[in-house]
Amino acid sequence: MISLRKATINELPIIQSLAKEIWPATFGQILSQEQIEYMLDMMYSLTSLEKQLTELNHVFIIASEADIDVGYLSYEINSKNKSETKIHKIYLLPTTQGKGYGKQLIGHAKKVAIENFQTDITLNVNKFNKAYEFYLKQGFEFVKNENIDIGNGFLMEDAVLSLSIS
Ligand SMILES: CC(C)(COP(=O)(O)OP(=O)(O)OC[C@H]1O[C@@H](n2cnc3c(N)ncnc32)[C@H](O)[C@@H]1OP(=O)(O)O)[C@@H](O)C(=O)NCCC(=O)NCCS
């Protein structure tokens, strides 16, 4: 079991340090080292994380196992001013993957979505990430492919997935 807590602004360095450990393991076979570093800087610099928390209304949840922080989830309620919750981040340390914790984090996002009268949960996943199958197993459905130019000649080759809340 994992315990979940809402991260405060002072805890954003925990998320940054978990990302630095999880990202190379997740994307090492999919993206170049340069792109991983570029994306980590873009999405996980403290300035960027603080902006996500304080201006973009992203809620950050830290997951801990036996009092050790092992992963995080971030989501945004009423994303794009629609009744949709967007999951922006869901990451667990490699040693804690495959233990049902990801399912638990999705369950938390679902609970929040229901409490906030949301119609759907949406997310983007790299098309080549094996997390894709995990999401399908949780009931998400393919919506469309989305190539996002993130600058410096780098591209995110994503699929958009959605889970209907009913
Ligand atoms: C993706 C991630 C959050 C999933 O969490 P997890 O704890 O490893 O997955 P769970 O143990 O909760 O798995 C839940 C179910 O999905 C299945 N599943 C998990 N990964 C799977 C995969 N790659 N292919 C098929 N099924 C998978 C499990 O078998 C399990 O099935 P069950 O309910 O029948 O037992 C986690 O593996 C992770 O952090 N991966 C690296 C980071 C990442 O890619 N994040 C997503 C970025 S978009």
The ligand as a Gaussian input file, in Angstrom:
#p B3LYP/6-31G(d) Opt

LIG

0 1
 C        2.836000       3.472000     -15.547000
 C        2.846000       3.242000     -14.045000
 C        2.363000       4.497000     -13.312000
 C        1.885000       2.070000     -13.747000
 O        1.899000       1.817000     -12.378000
 P        2.251000       0.356000     -11.783000
 O        2.161000       0.468000     -10.328000
 O        3.528000      -0.112000     -12.371000
 O        1.060000      -0.531000     -12.374000
 P        0.081000      -1.449000     -11.477000
 O        0.928000      -2.424000     -10.739000
 O       -0.835000      -0.594000     -10.701000
 O       -0.697000      -2.193000     -12.639000
 C       -2.103000      -2.210000     -12.702000
 C       -2.541000      -3.178000     -13.756000
 O       -1.996000      -2.769000     -15.032000
 C       -1.205000      -3.811000     -15.566000
 N       -0.040000      -3.250000     -16.207000
 C        0.905000      -2.461000     -15.659000
 N        1.841000      -2.165000     -16.578000
 C        1.475000      -2.813000     -17.707000
 C        2.042000      -2.930000     -18.985000
 N        3.176000      -2.303000     -19.318000
 N        1.406000      -3.688000     -19.922000
 C        0.243000      -4.324000     -19.620000
 N       -0.343000      -4.231000     -18.402000
 C        0.276000      -3.495000     -17.473000
 C       -0.796000      -4.669000     -14.404000
 O       -0.534000      -5.983000     -14.816000
 C       -2.007000      -4.586000     -13.505000
 O       -2.995000      -5.490000     -13.952000
 P       -4.027000      -6.179000     -12.911000
 O       -4.871000      -5.052000     -12.380000
 O       -4.757000      -7.148000     -13.745000
 O       -3.163000      -6.811000     -11.846000
 C        4.265000       2.855000     -13.532000
 O        4.666000       1.616000     -14.092000
 C        5.322000       3.884000     -13.840000
 O        5.558000       4.801000     -13.058000
 N        5.995000       3.747000     -15.005000
 C        7.104000       4.625000     -15.366000
 C        6.661000       6.045000     -15.554000
 C        5.649000       6.223000     -16.644000
 O        5.781000       5.697000     -17.735000
 N        4.621000       7.016000     -16.335000
 C        3.563000       7.339000     -17.263000
 C        3.928000       8.522000     -18.076000
 S        2.621000       8.996000     -19.187000

